[in-house]
Amino acid sequence: MIQKGRFTANLDGDFVVFLIGMRINKPLHIHKWLPVITAMPRMLTELYQLPELGFLHAENWFGRTTIMVQYWRSMDQLLAYAKNRQAAHLPAWQAFNKAVGTDVSNDGPVGIWHETYSASPNSYENIYVNMPAFGLGKAGNLQAVAGNKQSARERLGR
């Protein structure tokens, strides 16, 4: 549902923004990149079903290079999930390394990437105008822009 007007979002306390994606370098090598694509929905299903793991929300975009923005409650919870032998991530990561890996002799049919950022109060700002709840607005609390939150500087508390 589109929320008409200007909104901003916040999340109490510290949190983590995790960007992850892949790039299809050789589109005809479907057998190499398809397993990478199909692993993520399994992980997301697991994460949404187990909120105690610290995962809050994700948004994604598809193309030759994909991107997913994830919001996590803490860095420790994100790192624990990555190494959890009982969770879906570690087997998918091991399968990727076995099938594609980082060996320079490999023909590089698919690439993966991620970036991780810690956020704390007054270190981030956002604006949503005539948008449905999205991104941090879905992970956190979406509020109408009012009072001293009109500009990015004000939303940053400066």
Backbone hydrogen bonds in HBPLUS format (Angstrom, degrees):
<---DONOR---> <-ACCEPTOR-->    atom                        ^
c    i                          cat <-CA-CA->   ^        H-A-AA   ^      H-
h    n   atom  resd res      DA  || num        DHA   H-A  angle D-A-AA Bond
n    s   type  num  typ     dist DA aas  dist angle  dist       angle   num
A0003-GLN N   A0131-MET O   2.94 MM 128  5.50 166.7  1.96 115.9 120.3     1
A0130-ASN N   A0005-GLY O   2.96 MM 125  5.34 156.7  2.02 151.8 155.3     2
A0145-VAL N   A0006-ARG O   2.85 MM 139  5.53 168.1  1.86 136.2 135.5     3
A0007-PHE N   A0128-TYR O   2.78 MM 121  5.07 153.5  1.85 148.9 157.6     4
A0128-TYR N   A0007-PHE O   2.86 MM 121  5.07 150.8  1.95 148.8 150.6     5
A0008-THR N   A0143-GLN O   2.81 MM 135  5.43 158.2  1.85 158.6 165.1     6
A0143-GLN N   A0008-THR O   2.74 MM 135  5.43 167.0  1.76 166.6 171.2     7
A0010-ASN N   A0141-ASN O   2.98 MM 131  5.36 147.6  2.08 139.4 148.8     8
A0141-ASN N   A0010-ASN O   2.74 MM 131  5.36 170.1  1.75 163.7 166.9     9
A0015-PHE N   A0119-ALA O   2.93 MM 104  5.32 155.4  1.99 145.4 149.4    10
A0119-ALA N   A0015-PHE O   2.78 MM 104  5.32 166.3  1.80 165.1 161.3    11
A0016-VAL N   A0072-TRP O   2.85 MM  56  4.93 164.6  1.87 145.5 146.7    12
A0072-TRP N   A0016-VAL O   2.89 MM  56  4.93 162.7  1.92 143.1 147.5    13
A0017-VAL N   A0117-TYR O   2.82 MM 100  5.15 163.2  1.85 153.1 158.9    14
A0117-TYR N   A0017-VAL O   2.85 MM 100  5.15 157.4  1.90 152.9 159.9    15
A0018-PHE N   A0070-GLN O   2.86 MM  52  4.96 168.6  1.87 144.3 148.2    16
A0070-GLN N   A0018-PHE O   2.73 MM  52  4.96 161.0  1.77 148.8 155.1    17
A0019-LEU N   A0115-GLU O   2.78 MM  96  5.07 164.0  1.81 159.3 163.1    18
A0115-GLU N   A0019-LEU O   2.80 MM  96  5.07 150.6  1.88 142.4 149.7    19
A0020-ILE N   A0068-MET O   2.91 MM  48  5.26 159.2  1.95 150.1 156.9    20
A0068-MET N   A0020-ILE O   2.70 MM  48  5.26 138.4  1.87 154.2 168.3    21
A0021-GLY N   A0113-TRP O   2.97 MM  92  5.45 156.6  2.03 153.2 150.4    22
A0113-TRP N   A0021-GLY O   2.97 MM  92  5.45 155.4  2.03 145.3 142.7    23
A0066-THR N   A0022-MET O   2.74 MM  44  5.32 157.0  1.79 158.6 166.0    24
A0023-ARG N   A0111-GLY O   2.76 MM  88  4.99 151.4  1.84 137.1 141.3    25
A0111-GLY N   A0023-ARG O   2.86 MM  88  4.99 163.1  1.89 146.9 152.6    26
A0024-ILE N   A0064-ARG O   2.88 MM  40  5.41 161.2  1.92 151.4 155.9    27
A0025-ASN N   A0109-PRO O   2.86 MM  84  4.91 137.6  2.05 128.7 136.8    28
A0026-LYS N   A0109-PRO O   3.03 MM  83  4.62 149.7  2.13 135.6 128.1    29
A0029-HIS N   A0026-LYS O   2.95 MM   3  5.66 164.0  1.97 127.5 132.8    30
A0032-LYS N   A0029-HIS O   2.87 MM   3  5.59 158.5  1.92 121.6 128.7    31
A0033-TRP N   A0029-HIS O   3.38 MM   4  6.83 154.5  2.45 149.6 156.6    32
A0034-LEU N   A0030-ILE O   2.87 MM   4  5.49 163.6  1.90 154.5 158.1    33
A0036-VAL N   A0033-TRP O   3.10 MM   3  5.23 125.4  2.41 100.5 114.7    34
A0037-ILE N   A0033-TRP O   3.12 MM   4  6.48 159.2  2.17 155.6 160.8    35
A0038-THR N   A0034-LEU O   2.95 MM   4  6.18 163.7  1.97 159.9 164.2    36
A0039-ALA N   A0035-PRO O   3.19 MM   4  6.12 126.1  2.50 132.8 143.3    37
A0043-MET N   A0039-ALA O   3.25 MM   4  6.61 156.2  2.31 150.0 156.8    38
A0043-MET N   A0040-MET O   3.02 MM   3  5.08 112.9  2.49  99.4 115.5    39
A0044-LEU N   A0040-MET O   2.90 MM   4  6.17 165.5  1.92 164.5 168.4    40
A0045-THR N   A0041-PRO O   2.96 MM   4  6.10 162.2  2.00 148.4 153.0    41
A0046-GLU N   A0042-ARG O   3.10 MM   4  6.29 165.5  2.12 146.6 150.4    42
A0047-LEU N   A0043-MET O   2.83 MM   4  6.09 162.0  1.87 154.2 159.5    43
A0048-TYR N   A0044-LEU O   2.88 MM   4  6.03 166.1  1.89 157.2 159.7    44
A0049-GLN N   A0045-THR O   3.08 MM   4  6.20 144.9  2.21 143.8 153.4    45
A0050-LEU N   A0046-GLU O   3.06 MM   4  6.23 126.7  2.36 142.4 156.1    46
A0050-LEU N   A0047-LEU O   3.28 MM   3  5.17 139.7  2.46  94.3 105.1    47
A0053-LEU N   A0050-LEU O   2.95 MM   3  5.91 171.5  1.96 131.4 134.1    48
A0054-GLY N   A0051-PRO O   3.02 MM   3  5.68 166.1  2.04 119.6 124.1    49
A0073-ARG N   A0054-GLY O   2.72 MM  19  4.97 157.7  1.77 145.3 153.3    50
A0056-LEU N   A0071-TYR O   2.75 MM  15  5.30 160.0  1.79 161.8 156.1    51
A0071-TYR N   A0057-HIS O   2.86 MM  14  5.34 152.6  1.93 159.7 161.4    52
A0059-GLU N   A0069-VAL O   2.91 MM  10  5.29 147.9  2.01 144.5 155.0    53
A0069-VAL N   A0059-GLU O   2.79 MM  10  5.29 156.8  1.85 156.1 163.8    54
A0061-TRP N   A0067-ILE O   2.86 MM   6  5.44 152.6  1.93 160.3 168.2    55
A0067-ILE N   A0061-TRP O   3.15 MM   6  5.44 161.6  2.19 146.5 149.8    56
A0078-LEU N   A0074-SER O   3.17 MM   4  6.48 157.4  2.22 144.5 150.4    57
A0079-LEU N   A0075-MET O   2.93 MM   4  6.14 171.9  1.93 161.4 163.0    58
A0080-ALA N   A0076-ASP O   2.90 MM   4  5.99 150.3  1.99 141.9 150.7    59
A0081-TYR N   A0077-GLN O   3.01 MM   4  6.16 156.3  2.06 144.5 150.2    60
A0082-ALA N   A0078-LEU O   3.10 MM   4  6.39 158.1  2.15 148.8 154.6    61
A0083-LYS N   A0079-LEU O   3.32 MM   4  6.56 141.3  2.48 141.1 149.4    62
A0084-ASN N   A0080-ALA O   3.01 MM   4  5.95 114.6  2.45 141.8 158.1    63
A0084-ASN N   A0081-TYR O   3.22 MM   3  5.05 153.6  2.29 100.7 108.6    64
A0087-ALA N   A0084-ASN O   3.24 MM   3  5.44 161.2  2.27 107.2 112.9    65
A0092-ALA N   A0089-HIS O   3.00 MM   3  5.23 115.3  2.43 104.1 120.4    66
A0093-TRP N   A0089-HIS O   2.89 MM   4  6.14 157.1  1.94 160.4 168.0    67
A0094-GLN N   A0090-LEU O   2.93 MM   4  6.12 161.4  1.96 154.4 159.3    68
A0095-ALA N   A0091-PRO O   2.93 MM   4  6.08 154.4  1.99 143.8 150.7    69
A0096-PHE N   A0092-ALA O   2.96 MM   4  6.18 154.8  2.03 145.1 151.8    70
A0097-ASN N   A0093-TRP O   3.02 MM   4  6.27 165.6  2.04 150.0 153.6    71
A0098-LYS N   A0094-GLN O   2.97 MM   4  6.18 148.2  2.07 143.4 152.3    72
A0099-ALA N   A0095-ALA O   2.88 MM   4  6.03 162.2  1.91 151.7 156.2    73
A0100-VAL N   A0096-PHE O   2.69 MM   4  5.54 165.7  1.71 158.3 162.7    74
A0101-GLY N   A0096-PHE O   3.03 MM   5  6.15 153.6  2.10 128.5 135.2    75
A0106-ASN N   A0103-ASP O   2.94 MM   3  5.40 157.7  1.99 113.6 121.1    76
A0123-SER N   A0120-SER O   2.95 MM   3  5.51 138.0  2.13 151.5 148.2    77
A0137-GLY N   A0134-PHE O   2.78 MM   3  5.02 130.3  2.03 147.9 140.3    78
A0138-LYS N   A0135-GLY O   2.88 MM   3  5.40 152.4  1.96 112.1 120.6    79
A0139-ALA N   A0135-GLY O   3.05 MM   4  6.41 151.2  2.14 145.5 154.6    80
A0140-GLY N   A0136-LEU O   2.69 MM   4  5.49 155.3  1.75 146.3 151.7    81
A0149-LYS N   A0146-ALA O   3.20 MM   3  5.74 136.5  2.40 123.9 136.3    82
A0155-ARG N   A0151-SER O   2.89 MM   4  6.21 159.2  1.93 153.3 159.5    83
A0156-LEU N   A0152-ALA O   2.92 MM   4  6.16 136.8  2.11 146.7 158.5    84
A0158-ARG N   A0153-ARG O   3.01 MM   5  5.47 168.5  2.02 157.3 155.2    85
A0157-GLY N   A0154-GLU O   2.88 MM   3  4.97 154.3  1.94 103.7 112.0    86
